[in-house]
């Protein structure tokens, strides 16, 4: 079986490419980072440095593949709209075109639950719940546009499945937990409502499990979307306590109200745009929303239709992350 993984130099893509290789698939990995690509090649995985915006290259890479996993994206809470659009929308359309021409068995697309986000508590969100008319940022908006392109491709006969994994973490994570550690080290971690906000996390290997299940799932799963989490929502304060307890570090917490945090983040965003030339601010309104409003996903559809069951708990996942983090220090 010949498999293409886009975004293979990213967090999830690296894990997926390695697992597929270990299972005996003939894997072609693509991404922007030569350095991480060289690391994949050392593992025996074929790597091609390429941009998703390169239509001809995407067509060539999708040719003669059995499965394409489209993990590549510009994922950030901050940045220029045009950059997000080119990577997430145009890039996805290029992959779709390549898959259409290549007659693949399945295109498995990694989307995001950021498309659900509102500045309010939301519990047990289902895949078909109404979405906010205005998405929270350029990342969420362009990933939603990409999902619509995927849906259109399905209507035109392309076999596709979409997953929406929530807040990935694990060894190698450079985003979620490291940002908390950086905030704790440099200043403090904002604590809204005493940290009694429910959050959903997903250990990265569990997402890889879900992606592999999409390869052989029943025909009626084609065209469907699936929420993926660890299925164990926890309070933000409990996450912090476990994390810093394992690290044996003190927590620097600063209680603030949601309104104060939101206004402060708004001011920092304005300053970043108008004064700092677009540099990402220390705090965004989206980040305040993430730690100030509960958001959990219903994964019963993935459990029932894909047979998905999270293998690695959040507790074990945090332990693995901490062990890796200590090795890096």
Secondary structure, DSSP 8 states (H G I E B T S, - for coil): -EEEEETTTSHHHHHHHHHHHHTT-EEEEEES-HHHHHHHHHTT-EEEE--TT-HHHHHHHHTT-SEEEE------SSS-HHHHIIIIIIHHHHHHHHHHHHT-SEEEEE--GGGG--SS-EEEE-TTS---SS-SSHHHHHHHHHHHHHHHHHHTT--EEEEEE-SEESTT--SHHHHHHHHHHHS-EEEEGGG--EE--EEHHHHHHHHHHHHS--GGGTT-EEEE--S--EEHHHHHHHHHHHHT----EEEE-HHHHHHHHHHHHHHHHHTSTT---S--HHHHHHHHS-EEE--HHIIIII-----S-HHHHHHHHHHHHHHH-
